Amino acid sequence: MAQTPLRGADATRVKIENFTFTPTALTVKVGTVVTFENDDDIPHIVVASDGSFRSKALDTGDGYTFTFTKSGDFPYFCALHPHMQGTITVIP
């Protein structure tokens, strides 16, 4: 099932559950703080493909926040489970 990218300040959370980032595509404005929350029962590490951000190992219930200060596409993945992927698109 294709997911519609979410927009705006109300869409600043990315949930991690069942080895999936939800939403997988998120569009936010410059300056938005995005929180990644692990609801899975195993650890995950969120890493930007360009190295611009990297979380610690997130255990169940842990969160990681990152402020996007420049526009562009920021693909990311889980360092422990590389098949888990998503993209944050940051617009001016």
MOGI-V221585 format. One record per pair of residues at least 4 apart in sequence whose ideal C-beta (glycine too) atoms are under 6 Angstrom apart, sorted by the first residue. I is the first residue (numbers start at 0). J is the second residue. If there is no record, write none. Layout:
BEGIN
i={I;I}
j={J;J}
END
This chain:
BEGIN
i={2;2;4;4;5;5;5;6;10;11;11;12;13;13;14;14;14;15;15;15;15;16;16;18;18;20;23;24;25;26;27;27;28;29;29;29;31;32;32;33;34;34;35;35;36;37;37;37;40;42;42;43;43;43;44;44;44;44;45;45;45;46;46;47;47;47;47;48;52;54;57;57;67;70;70;70;71;72;72;73;74;75;76;76;77}
j={22;23;24;26;10;22;25;26;25;31;33;34;20;35;21;36;38;20;37;39;43;38;39;80;83;85;85;86;87;88;31;89;90;70;89;91;67;64;66;65;62;64;45;63;62;43;57;61;59;56;58;57;77;79;54;56;78;79;54;63;75;53;78;51;52;73;75;74;65;63;61;63;89;89;90;91;89;86;88;87;86;85;81;84;83}
END
